[in-house]
Amino acid sequence: MNSFLFKKIDNAQLVVFRVFYGLLVSAECYGAIATGWVRRTLVEPKFTFNFIGFDWLQPLPGNGMYIYFAIMGTLGVLITLGYKYRFSALTFAIMWTGVYLMQKTSYNNHYYLLMLLGYIMAFLPANRDYSLDAKHNPSFRSTTMHNWVRWMIILQLFIVYTYASIAKLYNDWLDLSIIELLMKSKADYYVIGDLLQQKWVHQIVAVFGIVYDLLVVPALLWKPTRKLFLYLSFFFHLFNSIVFQIGIFPYLALAFIVFFFPPKSIRSTFLKRKSEHVDNTPEIPKHKHLILSVLSIYFLVQLLLPLRHHTFQDDVLWTEEGHRLSWRMMLRSRAGTLRMQVIDKESGKMEYINLKDHLTNKQSRKVACYPDFTWQFAQYIKKEYAKNGQDVQIFVKNKVKVNSAKYIDFIDPKVDLASVPWKHFAHNDWILPSQQEE
């Protein structure tokens, strides 16, 4: 194990990935400002749905969030240049974590992956070559790294792709209904809109999605299939970028491919410098046990976290409990209707809440069909009434549909959502069973 994990290898893969990573970080952050994502998600809403337990983490007032994202974009540039790298990479990771936990209305799995990657990259020696840090301090420069660095990235990718593949092995993916539903919203796409409505296209997407995710990491590791899956990766990720418009994730996924090609190829392609001699002799670091302990704990969490939904009652597609942080990508489409009733405990006066008075359209859609959003909004309304000295009960009548299923009752209308706590590690029993009759 020592010979494998701690042998010294060429660091070209990590150095080149650092450049791609920094550029993509900048594109994500500056792009969020330019496209209006920051405005729509963090500036305009009166109320922001943070991850439960992080209520104290709120968007900065005024132009604060624009400045916040501009700083993160600039940190991406510094990461690319390898300038004050450790500080730049760690500061970005912390700031991105703040954004991630601050809002979940616009949730994407790649936001979570970018958070994990931010901390991973901050502690890897990605600035030891082709960086301003190495230029300013020649004694710092190195063309080698430990083998565990490369395999940490590869194992993280293997977990992401494997869980994504396994999650697709369920009825709505296999019978194409969720794919058909997802493609309907793409019907007006120029040139390819009509093509995306064809059943044979849906069949290819269904099979390719499962097989590619399951095989891509082993196939890129195996030399005979490496080039084939390089081409398939470009097709797969560019298709996802064009059709689903999911930000930097497809390009980040392509950047990871540098870890699967020999350092000699990476150096000659991107760095225009011949590989220096590396004798692969193991070099055991002083903190070997600390490194192994941290890696073991981290990957144990990464392996178990996507399985936690099996410990909850009912189907995760229905309850949403355990869905996030588990690489369950493009598996469901939810819709719902909701009426929120507020009753003053003292006077008995009753009134209904107009969601549009408090929320954006996107937030309203989330509140209507995602249980944590509904519960959080009830807590928000409770606090708003408390400002006027009123103690209230809040009841909800709503129906929810998942994918192409029928609308059925979702939240128990007899439960006062203002008084029940949110359970992080157990089923919230005010979510009605998925098998009940309409």
N, C-alpha and C positions, 0 to 999 in steps of 0.2 A: 504493500500500500504506500509506504514511504517513497519507494522508487517511482511509483506511478504519479502520485499527487505532487511530489516536491521536486521532480526532475525539472531542470531548466530548459525552456523551449523559447523559440523566437517569438518576440512580442508584436510582430507586425500586425497580426489580426486585431489585437486590442487597440493598438495605436490608430489604425485606420477606422475601426468602429467608433473610437472616441470622436473623430472628426465628423462622421455621419451623425452620430448621436447629438453632438452639439448643434449641428446645422438643423436637425429636425426639431430639437427643443426650441430653437429660435423661431423656426417656421410655425410651430404650434402656438407659441405665445404671441408673437407679432401678428400672426394670422387671426388669433382670437380677437384682437383689437380691430383689425382691418375689416373682418367679416361681420362685425357687430355682435359676436358671441358674448363678449364681456358685457356689452350694453344690455343685451336681452336677458342674460342669465344672472348677472350680478349687480347691475346698476338700476335697471327699471323696476324689478319686482319690489313690492312693499315688504314682502316676507320671503325669506330664503329657507328652503328645506335642506338643512344640514343633516349629516349622519347623527342619529339619535345619540345623545350624550355629549355632543359637541355644540350645544346651543350658544356657548360663549364665543364660538368662532363665527363671526359675522363679517360680511363685506365691508370694506372701508368706505366711508362716506365721500360724497362729491366725486372728484376724479381719482380717488384713491386706488380703485381697482385697475384703472388704465395705467397708472404709474407702477402698480404692483406687477402687472403683466409685462410692462416694458422692461422692468428690472430683470424679470425672469428671462426674457428674450435676450437681454444683454449678457446675462450669465451664460446662456447657450453659446454666444459668440466667444466668450472667454474659455469655455470648455473646449470648443473647436480649436482655439489657438493654444490651449494648454497653458494658460496664464493663471497663476495663483490657483492651480487646478483643484486642489483639495478643498479650498475655501469655496470656489465657484460651484463645484459639483455638489457639495454638501448643502450649501445655501439654497441652490435650486431645489434639491430634494425636499428640504424642509418647507420651502415656499409652495412647491407643488402639492405637498401633503396638505398644506393649509387649504388650497383651492379644492382639492379632492374631497376633504371632509366638510368643507364649507357649503357645498351644494351637491345635490344628487338628482335634480330635475333633469339635467342633461348628462345622464350617466352613460359611460362607455367602458367596456372592459379595458381598452387600451389606456384609459386614465389610471386605472389600478396598476397595470403593467408598468407604466411610466413612473409611477411612484416607487414601486419595487426596484426598478432599474436605476432610478435616481440614487438610492442608497447603495446599491451594488457598485455602481460606477464610481461613487465618491470614495470608496475604500479600495479600489483596484489601482494598480500602478500604471494608469493609462497615459500618463504624461512623461514617461521616462525617455521618450524619443519623439522627434518631430514636434516639439513643443517649445514655447517661449521659456518655460521653466527650465528645460534642459539646455537651452541656448544660453540663458543667463547663468547657469551653474553647470558647467561641463562635467564636473565630477558626479553629478546626479544622473547623467545620461546612461541609459542601459538599453541593450537590444534584446534582453531576455526577460522572462517572467516564469513563475511556477506554473506547472501544468494544471493545477487545480483551478486557476483563474479561468482558463478556457472552458474547462468542464463544468464550472459553476454556471456559466452562461448557457451552455448546451443543455444541462439538466433542467434549468428553469424553462427553457423553450420546450423541452420534451414534456414537462408537466402541463404547460399551457395547451399545447396541441393535442396531447392525448386525452385530457379531460374534455376538450372541445369536441373531439371525435366521438367519445363515448356518450356525451350528452345528446348527440344527434340520433342516437339509437332509440327513438321513441315514436309512437304512432303518427303524430302529426308531421314529422319529418319524413318518415318512410312512406306515408301515403300521399306526400307532396302538398298537403293542404296548407301548411305554414309557408312553404315556398311560393305557392300560388298567391297567397295573401300578401306576402312581401313584395312580389313582383307587380301586383295590381297598381301599386302606387307609382310604379315606374313606367306606366303605359304611355305617358306623354313625352318620354325621353326621345330626343331627336335621333333618327335612324334606327336605334336599337330597341325602341319602346315596344313595337309590335313583336319583335323577335323574343323579347323577354316574357311574352304571354304564352309562348308555345309550350305544350306539355313536354315535348322531347327535351327542351332546354331545362325545364324543371327537373326532369329525370337525371340529366347530366349533372346539374347543380347538386342534387341530393346525393348521388353516388360519389361524385368528385369531392364534395365537402367532407364526407366521412373518411374516404380512402386517403385523400391528401393529408388531412390532419393527423391521421394515424401513422402514416408512413414517412412523412417528410423528414423528420429528424434522423431516423435510421438510414433512409435512402441518401441523404446528404453526407452521412458519415461513411457510407460504403462507396468506394471509388467507382465501380462499374455503373452505379445509378446516379452518381453525383451530378453530372451535366444534364441528364434528363430532368431531374427534379429542380435544377437551377432554372431551366426553361419553363417548367410547369409552375414554379414559384412566381416568376415574372407574370405569367398569364393569370394565375390565381389572384395575386395581390393587386395587379392593375385592374382586373375585372371588378374586384371588390371596391377599389378606390373609385372607379367610374360609376358603378351601379349604386353602391350604398353610401358613397361619400362619407367615409368614416375617418377623416382627418389624416394624421401622419402614420397611423398604425400599419397600413400596407407597406409603406416605405421603410418603417422601422423594422418590419419583418424581413424585408429584403436586405437591409443593412446587416442583420444578424448572420447572413449567409457567409460573410467573410470568415467566420470561425470554423467553417467546414472545409475550406480550401487550404492547401499547404501554404505555410508562411512564405516560401520562395515565390509562389504564384502571386500572393498578395503584395509582396514587396515589388516585384517586377511590374505588376499592373498599376499599382497606386503610388508607390514611393520612388519608383525608378532607381532603385538601388539594389545591388546584389545582396543576398542573404549573407550575414556574417556567420562564421563558424560557431555552432552550438553543440557542445559535446553531450548534452542530455544527462550530465552527471547530477544525481540528486543533491540538493543543498537544503538541509533540514534547518528551518528557521528556529529562532529562540522560542517563539510563541506557538510552536506547532500544536500543542494541546488546545490552546485557546482557539486557533483557527479551525481545528477539527470540531471542537464543541459548538462554535457558532454556526458552522456549516451544517452540522447534524441537526441542531435545533431548528434552524431556518427551514431546511428542506422537509423535516418532519411536519412542521406547521403547514408548509405548502402542499404536502401530500394529503393531510387530514382535512384542511379547511374546506376544500371543494366537496367533501363527503358529508359535511355536517347536516345537510338537509335531510339525510336519511334518519337522523335522530329526532326529527320533528314529525308531528302527526300530519297526515294527509299529503297530497302531492304538491311539490314545490312550485309547479306551474300554476297551481291555484292559489296557494297561500303566499307565495313569494318569499317565505321564510327560508333563508339559506341560499337564495339565488345569487346575490352579489358575492364577489370575491371567489367565484367558483368556476370561471371560464365557461359559463353557459351563454354562448353567443348566438344571436339571431334565432332563438328557439320559440319565441312567443310574441303575440300581439294582443294587447289587452284593451278593452273598451268598457266603459261603465256609465251608469246614470246614478245620480246621488241627490238626495234632499237632506239637508242638515237642519235639525230642529233644536232650538234653544229655549229652555224653560227656566224662568227665574224661580229659584227655590222658595223665596219669601212670598212673592206676589202670585206666583203661578202663571204669570204672563208668558205666553208662547209666541215665538216668531221664527221665521225661516231665514237662513243666511243665503244671500246672493253671492256665490263664489266670485263672480266677476268684480265685485266691490273690493276684493282683497287680493285676488290672484291674477296672474297672466293666463292666457288660454291654455298654454302648455301645462302650467301648474294645475289648472282646474281639471284637465284630463287625467293627470296623475292622481289627484285627490279622489277622483271618482272611482278608481279601480285598483289602487295600490294601498294595502292596509297601513303601512307605516306613514304614508303621506296623509291618509285620512286621520289617523290618530294624532299626528303632529299638528295638523290644522285645527283639530278640536282643542288641543292644548293652547294654541294661539288664540282662538276665539274666547276660550275661558279667561285668558289673561286680559284680553281687550275689554271684556265685560267687568272684570275685577277692577279695572282702572276707574270705573264708575261706581264702585262699591257693590256690584252685583255678584252674587254667588249663583252659578247656573249649572244646569244639567244639559248634556248635549247628546242627542240621539240621531242616528243616521238610518235612512232607508235607501238602500242602493242595490242595484243589480249589476253583475259583471259577466262578461264573456271573455273566454280565452281562445284565441285563434278563431276557428270557424264554429265553435260550440254555441249553444243557446245562452241567452242571458238568464242567470239564476241569482237568487239572493246571496249576498256576500257577507255582510256584517249583520250581526244580531241586532235588530231594531230595539230590543228591550234593554240593551247595555248602555249605560251612561259612559260615553267615551272620555268625558271630562274627569272621571274619577278612577279609571282603571290604569294601572301602570303598564308600561311597555316591557315585555319580556324578551330579553336578548337571547337567552339560552333555552327557552322552552316555548311551546306552542301557545299563541294567544287565542284562547278558546272562544273569544267573541267573533272570530272568523268562522263562518258557518261551513259545514262539510261540503266538499265538492260534489258529493253524490246525491245531495238532496233534490227533490223534485221541484220543478219550477212552479 
